[in-house]
Amino acid sequence: MIFWGEVFEKEPHVIAIRGDLAREGEGSYEELLSAVARESGDFTLDIDCYGGDAIGLIAAARQIAATGRAHAHVSGVCASAAYILAAACEDITAVEDAQIGSIGVMTYAPEP
């Protein structure tokens, strides 16, 4: 099953990030930070995400880093905005065939 733009609590102290991250709605940084706020101890971001919206990303990464309790685990892909969130954690672990990195920018332009 593929979850597009979804942040959910996978199990106690594990927050899963799947699909596209967004500034609002499902998969939003607000939704992610709400899940982080519910954690009282160490927690893991289980990441399989190609990235998403840049608006709100840096503020979310700063709040995650400020907890000093976040750990990232890459269970698939961790690119672009997802990689910035992982970098805000205390450490990053990954499955053997994980794809990590590629902070980039994409833009859309109308056809002439």
C-alpha positions in Angstrom: 0.0 0.0 0.0 1.3 3.5 -0.9 0.4 6.4 1.3 0.6 9.8 -0.6 1.1 12.8 1.7 0.5 11.0 4.9 2.0 11.3 8.4 0.8 8.8 10.8 1.9 7.1 14.0 3.1 3.7 13.0 3.6 2.3 16.5 4.5 3.9 19.8 7.3 6.3 19.4 7.5 5.9 15.6 6.1 8.5 13.2 5.9 7.4 9.6 6.4 9.9 6.8 5.2 8.7 3.4 4.4 10.4 0.1 4.7 14.2 -0.5 5.1 16.5 2.4 2.9 19.6 2.2 2.5 22.9 4.0 -1.2 22.1 4.8 -3.6 19.2 4.7 -2.7 15.6 4.8 1.1 15.1 5.1 1.6 18.6 6.3 4.4 19.9 8.5 1.7 20.9 11.0 0.5 17.3 11.2 4.1 16.1 11.6 4.8 18.6 14.4 1.6 17.7 16.2 2.7 14.0 16.2 6.2 15.1 17.5 4.6 17.1 20.3 2.7 14.0 21.5 6.1 12.2 22.1 7.4 12.6 25.6 10.7 10.6 25.0 12.9 9.6 22.2 11.0 8.9 18.9 11.8 7.8 15.4 10.8 9.3 12.1 10.3 6.3 9.8 10.9 7.9 6.3 10.0 6.7 2.8 9.4 10.0 1.1 10.7 11.8 -2.0 10.2 15.2 -0.4 7.6 18.0 -0.9 6.8 21.6 -0.3 9.6 23.9 0.9 7.2 26.3 2.7 7.2 25.4 6.4 10.1 22.9 6.0 12.9 24.8 7.8 10.6 25.7 10.7 9.6 22.1 11.1 13.2 20.9 10.9 14.3 23.4 13.6 11.5 22.2 15.9 12.5 18.6 15.4 16.1 19.4 16.1 15.2 21.4 19.2 13.7 18.3 20.8 17.1 16.5 20.9 15.1 13.3 21.0 14.5 12.6 17.3 16.1 9.7 15.3 15.6 9.1 11.6 15.2 5.7 10.0 15.0 5.4 6.2 12.9 2.5 5.2 13.0 3.4 1.5 13.6 6.8 0.0 14.7 9.9 1.8 15.2 12.8 -0.6 14.8 16.5 -0.8 12.5 17.9 2.0 12.5 14.5 3.7 16.3 14.5 3.8 16.3 17.9 5.5 14.0 16.5 8.2 16.2 13.5 8.6 19.3 15.7 8.9 17.5 17.6 11.8 17.5 14.3 13.8 20.2 13.1 16.2 21.2 10.2 13.9 20.1 8.5 10.7 19.9 4.7 10.2 18.7 3.0 7.0 17.9 -0.3 5.4 20.7 -1.6 3.1 19.1 -0.5 -0.2 17.8 2.9 1.0 18.1 5.9 -1.3 19.2 8.9 0.6 20.1 12.5 -0.5 19.3 14.7 -3.5 18.2 18.0 -2.1 16.8 19.7 -5.2 14.3 22.1 -6.6 11.5 21.6 -9.0 9.4 24.2 -10.6 6.4 24.2 -13.0 6.0 26.5 -16.0 3.1 26.8 -18.3 3.6 25.7 -21.9 4.0 28.6 -24.3 
